[in-house]
Amino acid sequence: MSIKKVLQRLGFLLLVIWAASTITFFIPRLSSRNPIRERFAELARTGGFSPADLEIIIAAYSAKFGIDRPLLEQYASYMGSIARFDLGISLHKYPKTVWELIMEALPWTIGLLLVTTILSFVIGNLLGAVAAWPRSPGWLRAFATPFVLLQGVPPVLLGVLLLFFIGFRLKLLPLGGAYSIGRVPQWDWPSFLDLLKHQILPAVSLIFGSMGAWVLSMRGMGVTIQGEDYVNFAEHKGLSGYTIFKDYYLRNALLPQVTGFALALGTVFTSAIVAEQIFSLPGVGSVLNDAIRANDFMVIYGIVLFITITVASLMVLVELIYPLLDPRIRH
């Protein structure tokens, strides 16, 4: 891929970030709701603020967050903050910034999302390829078929079922949390095993929830590739079945799957956030849920913008890697 094409893709990414930032800024301001007033009005109902004190506090925080300034001035300041990777300050957990809250929770989300996404993609595509390969044993093709049924089961519903039957009924695994109550996480083997035990159910729900789609799509791609000339030519050359499967069949069938992988990143990211809520994991989803409950609009806007930029960046990265997978593609 030429430098010009790379710069074009990076320029498109910057355009997406600008559009997402602009939408995130203007849409909330179309409403007449004042996030600072709503937040402190909620505290006043439980904390006993006097009306005069409440107005003084609201005015001070409005000046602090720049809400009292003209809209265009707010927009210019907001875009300048985005350029400096500054997503604002949390109302609920002041003086912590939104970026600090995301960075504290992000390792949990990345750990869960990265492992489950890679495993579901690899296992699902291998099972789909084996299910469509005519030389595969019958029992192996039959083993891959039930996973297709999982395509219609959302990962959230699958997580609830696993939580109920395995965690609640059978009591084989913890019901939730990142580690056992009372345990202080440390860099030792018992802490790692305890952490791993708590991650099994959410990981299984995400893997099996998305594996069915990969199995079905890969199976369809495998069926279409079987009649291609290069596959027939490899068979007539007398190559082994393993070589044909690996170099001619699987490699070419995987190319559209990589594109589908980039398009599915947004859905996978959303499923991981919802799974964190079900299993009470301290990830980005939990931070977002706490912000919604506390009317912390700054954190909500920041996380939505962060997810949008992350998914767009991953899609551009996959697009840049694609020519390395298929030498026939120049750009």
Steps between C-alpha positions, in 0.01 A plus 500: 500500500635840402567782741227701328237236577615476862474876540154493342384238751646697790334814368169315486555390860553861607181595315308228688642619833400859419147393399457284811629777724268755339195275529585418861526872575189634325237228552491528883477878468187476287324412822415759761639279778787638704717210624651702785161624622351150483797349683493748789121505513519127562756556777287778647207263545711280725760743636292792621641784287327832536370651171741795521801277561391267222489781244844621606643149463334452159635834377851416621503158334346637180789746480744219581370277219443790261124444458424870556702605194366545141444178304770556239751589768407181684546304176843648432609423856357149475682418175821637646455270798442199272821585313682489837329167591308681772146360534401723790444459874254266666213663689433192709862424594646850491791585476576183302510550126306287253827379351619377840178306553529340157865407549425338836225284350646439154738212592202293617309564178800442275592179683151360452439639152837413347500137613137429413514674161812313389376163627153533347648611166762223483284214633191606304682528169681170548176320582325662204781405263505142628120476471515595129814301409382184321798294620425565867374208711125484538511529878710816475255664258213402727684646801513842336130507408352569848708816532301649212194496727679736738487776240144580605585519871625844613813490719305685770230232518762226491682670789181510708435130433857404592481713812177336610578135428877479557546772758173495694364147460815289475724746690799398290624853432461842667187701429691818422777738588859514384637317804379353827367727772772585751787410269754767419626446142874437487750377246499140618363166382198474738380846396536408134300178544231687691483764228485234228217318678291817503563567130387159371125563482517844330765372260296192408186707445682737262687224315199274443274798436706616203647169382185388320513791255862420410422130453205573271675763287820296469301193406334695218835634378649151508222358285549770234878452491487123445426541130768761432761423236796536733355241739435254215848566361656426839310173521613396150860577595471229763556724801407364840160579647658694785698722260193570286291574807756734658651684203227500237172456681525656845723793410274621218179443694632708790541819297132609511490393865764758585275767352210366704720505807560874456128567455411290806734683738233749602252226588763301690602809698137568595441138603808507721376814676158344565663178621697701755171617647359149525810358668588814703844547347681832564537588133395789280143372503479533877638854483239586236219347705606693811512820296149441365362440848672811636407724204871552439465624144868582459597136554219376274606726214866415553448123494274514194759708317782271614318188374424667165862604447630158609276306262579737210874467568480120508312494170765717335772276646336188357468674162871582503591140591274348234750537208754306705259207514416506130790592267253552213364812669693821443274724706 
